[in-house]
């Protein structure tokens, strides 16, 4: 108090309002006002965005959120959605059939959970590759140190909703005419037009099918935006975070997975995600039954009538016997004994250092060992069914014809494919960087088997 009085006396010795003091004071006040206004606008915009996202991100309905079951279609609930500043919106009015309307608190909690989940995948997948040219013990040590970054190995809250969400999606009066599965263990941002074409081809051929994509990264706001063009057309596709502990439980892979999570298994030099995808597809068909497709497979005609079958990748034409099978397309009933044999082979012979050992070569080994053993009841389809073009010749589908004879070959090949093949495997590992040229075989196939064609070429 005394200090204040002393300062006041000193001020009286000068002009009460020095113009320099006033000038600085006015500048400070104006700056403060501008800063406050900007802060207020940003804060309000953030609240609006969070509120809007809580209405439009994919999650469980309030009536079934504990099980993660997708809500039934609601004709009364409608909303407008646009893509603006990262917020899901649209200028057209849509029936909310694939979007759950949670409260603001539930929505924000769920969004943070799945956005964190997506970010983890974005940061981790490209880094989680074991070092090469090291010993097995060194690789296991590396894996133990990185274990916490392998989010797919965790059975967290989101993963534990898996079974309920799958049952709710395929049931729940969804009118599914065929159960289809894909896996995606890469970041959501890498799910591009080629993969979206594969999804579209499913619905072009089976408009009332239901497709589950087992993916932690696509089970997110970002993943929802990737699939939104297909959802907006009313097709039934849902990305669901898999629970590997549940999928492998009660199978020969259960103990193998338990040892892997304890850091007692060598993951190998090949990315573990790739080998896990080989096991996931077997396990999900064993648990639920249906059709598994790789995301680089284009359907050309309905799978109606196909049951318990696997495709040959190559054949000995002289002997008329297959020489290699492939697991990019699998069609099996639930609990089929051949699937159990595949899973057992995976657990007993896993080798993460040999490409294809736990995938195409695995199914070939098992079927070869079975020979003519009865009780398995399955069919091996010729290469023309799923693999009409081998991996080392796939580039021919992407090139436009340059001569009259090449044009005739393209037309003849199109007739053959559309007549004899259920689909075409594009061998993305080989063709991922190829451009689909106008007038090429694939260009013509795309134009006839896409539902959002403008986004693909």
Residue, then its C-alpha position, 0 to 999 in steps of 0.5 A: x500500500x505504501x509503495x503505491x502511494x509513493x509511485x503516485x507522488x512521483x507521477x505527479x511530478x510529470x504530466x499526468x498523461x505522457x503521450x509516449x506512455x499513452x501510445x504504448x498502452x493503446x498498442x498493448x490494449x489493441x494487441x490484447x483485444x486482437x489476440x483474445x478475438x483470435x483465441x476465441x474464434x479458434x476455440x469455438x471452431x474446435x468445439x464445432x468441429x468436435x461436435x460435428x465429428x462426434x455425429x459423423x464418425x463411425x462407431x457403435x450405436x448408443x443402444x449397442x455400444x457395449x458390443x460394438x454392433x452397427x446400428x440398424x438403418x434409420x429412415x428418420x435420422x438424416x444429416x448433411x455432411x461436407x469435406x471441409x477442414x478435415x470434418x466429414x460433411x456433405x452437401x447432399x442429404x443422406x440416410x444415416x445407416x452406417x453412422x452412429x449418433x452418440x452423445x457429444x461426450x461419447x463421441x469425443x471419447x470414441x473419436x480420440x480412441x480411434x484417431x490415436x489408433x490410426x495415428x499409431x498405425x501411421x507412425x508404426x507400420x513402416x518402421x516395424x521391420x526387423x533388422x536384417x543380417x542379424x542372429x535369431x536371438x538379436x531379432x527376438x531381442x529387437x522384437x521384445x523392445x518393439x512389442x508395445x508398438x505392434x498394436x495389432x497384438x493387443x487385445x484392448x477395448x476396441x479389439x474386444x468388441x470385434x466378435x459382437x460387431x461382426x455378428x451385428x454387421x452380418x446379422x441385424x437384419x442387414x440382408x447380407x447375401x454373402x459374407x466377404x472378408x479382406x485384411x488391411x494391416x497398413x496405414x489407412x492413408x495407403x489404402x488407395x484407388x487400386x484397393x478401392x477398386x477391389x472393394x467396388x468390384x465386390x459390390x458391382x458383382x454382389x450388390x447385397x453382399x456384406x464386406x468386413x475389412x479386418x483393419x485397425x487403421x481403417x477402423x477410424x475417422x480417417x478410414x471412414x473417409x476412405x470408405x465413405x464414397x462406397x458407403x454413400x452408395x448404400x453398400x455394406x462395408x465395415x472396417x473392424x479392428x480384429x481381436x487376434x486372441x479371440x480369432x486364434x482361440x481354440x485353434x492350433x495357433x492359440x499357443x503360437x500366438x501366446x508365445x509370440x506375445x511373450x516375445x519367445x518367437x522369432x518374427x523373422x525378417x519379413x514384416x510380421x504384419x504380412x505373415x499375420x495377414x496369412x493367419x488372420x484370413x484362415x482364422x476368420x473363415x474358420x470362425x465365420x465362414x465366407x469368402x476371403x479376398x486380397x485387396x488386389x483382386x478384381x471380381x468379374x462375376x458372382x461367386x454364387x455356387x462356389x463352396x469350399x474351394x481354393x484356386x491353383x496358381x499354376x498347373x502342369x498342362x501335360x499332367x493336368x495337375x496343379x503345381x502351386x496353390x494360392x491363398x489370395x482367394x479362399x471360399x470355405x464354410x465355417x469350421x471347415x477341417x481344411x482350414x484347421x489343417x492350414x492353421x495347424x501348419x502355420x503354427x508348427x512350421x512358421x518361418x518369418x524369413x522365407x517369403x510365401x512360406x506361411x502363405x501360398x506355399x503353406x496351402x500348397x504343402x498341406x493339400x499336397x500332403x493330404x493327397x486323396x485323403x477323404x473327409x475334407x470335401x473341397x475343390x481346387x479350381x484351375x488357374x483361369x478361375x482366380x489367377x488367369x494371368x501369372x505375376x510375371x506377365x501381369x504388366x500386359x493387362x496394363x498396357x494399351x494395344x499399339x498394333x492391330x494384332x495387339x488390339x485383337x489380342x486384347x479383345x480376345x483376352x477380354x472375352x476369355x476373362x469375362x467368360x471363364x474367370x471369377x476375377x483377376x489377381x493383380x499381384x500388387x507386389x509386381x504391378x503396384x507402380x504400373x499405370x492403367x493405360x486407356x484401352x488396356x485390358x485392365x482399363x476396359x475391365x475397370x470401366x465395367x466393374x467399378x461403381x465410382x469409376x472417376x476415382x480410379x484412373 
